[in-house]
Amino acid sequence: MQNWQITFVDDHGVQSVERFACDRKPSLEDAAHMIRNKLVPVAAELDLNDLDGRKPEPTVKILKDQNSIQILDISPAA
């Protein structure tokens, strides 16, 4: 399993990096799920995603709109 680093801007405007292990490079939506599970675990457990199936990458949109978290980059961890 390969390690990936996800670079994002958090709700305070600070650029942060989190590392996750995945078999393949995570998509933007996969990365959004991982970040949400780590940073907003309560919201991750709730079924708040009414955009699922209606919008591409709904978790990315929810993170940005509701939590001010924006994913900047997904790259292999060194």
C-alpha positions in Angstrom: 0.0 0.0 0.0 1.4 3.4 -1.0 1.3 6.5 1.2 -0.2 9.7 -0.3 -0.1 13.2 1.0 -3.1 15.4 0.6 -2.4 19.2 0.8 -5.3 21.4 1.7 -6.3 24.7 3.2 -8.2 24.3 6.4 -11.0 26.4 7.9 -8.5 28.8 9.3 -6.8 29.5 6.0 -3.7 27.5 7.0 -2.2 25.1 4.5 -1.8 21.6 5.9 -0.8 18.2 4.8 -2.2 14.8 5.9 -0.9 11.4 4.9 -3.0 8.4 4.1 -2.3 4.9 2.8 -4.2 3.8 -0.3 -3.6 1.2 -3.0 -3.9 3.8 -5.8 -3.9 7.5 -6.0 -7.1 8.8 -4.4 -9.5 10.8 -6.5 -10.5 14.3 -5.3 -13.7 12.8 -3.9 -11.8 10.0 -2.1 -9.4 12.6 -0.6 -12.4 14.7 0.5 -13.8 11.7 2.4 -10.5 11.0 4.1 -10.0 14.6 5.1 -13.6 14.9 6.3 -13.2 11.7 8.4 -10.1 13.1 10.0 -11.0 16.7 10.6 -14.8 16.6 10.9 -15.6 13.1 12.3 -19.1 14.0 13.5 -20.2 15.3 10.1 -18.6 12.2 8.5 -20.9 9.9 10.5 -24.0 11.8 9.6 -25.8 11.4 6.2 -25.7 15.1 5.2 -24.9 14.5 1.6 -28.1 15.4 -0.2 -26.0 16.2 -3.3 -24.9 12.6 -3.7 -25.9 11.5 -7.2 -26.9 15.0 -8.3 -23.5 16.7 -8.2 -20.1 15.5 -9.3 -17.8 15.3 -6.2 -20.4 16.2 -3.6 -18.1 15.8 -0.6 -15.6 18.2 -2.1 -18.3 20.8 -2.5 -19.6 20.2 1.1 -16.1 20.5 2.6 -15.6 23.8 0.8 -19.0 25.3 1.3 -19.7 24.2 4.9 -16.2 23.8 6.4 -14.1 26.1 4.3 -11.7 23.3 3.5 -10.2 23.1 0.0 -8.0 20.3 -1.3 -5.0 21.7 -3.2 -2.9 18.6 -4.2 -2.7 14.9 -3.9 0.8 13.5 -4.4 2.9 10.4 -3.4 4.4 10.8 0.1 8.2 10.9 0.1 
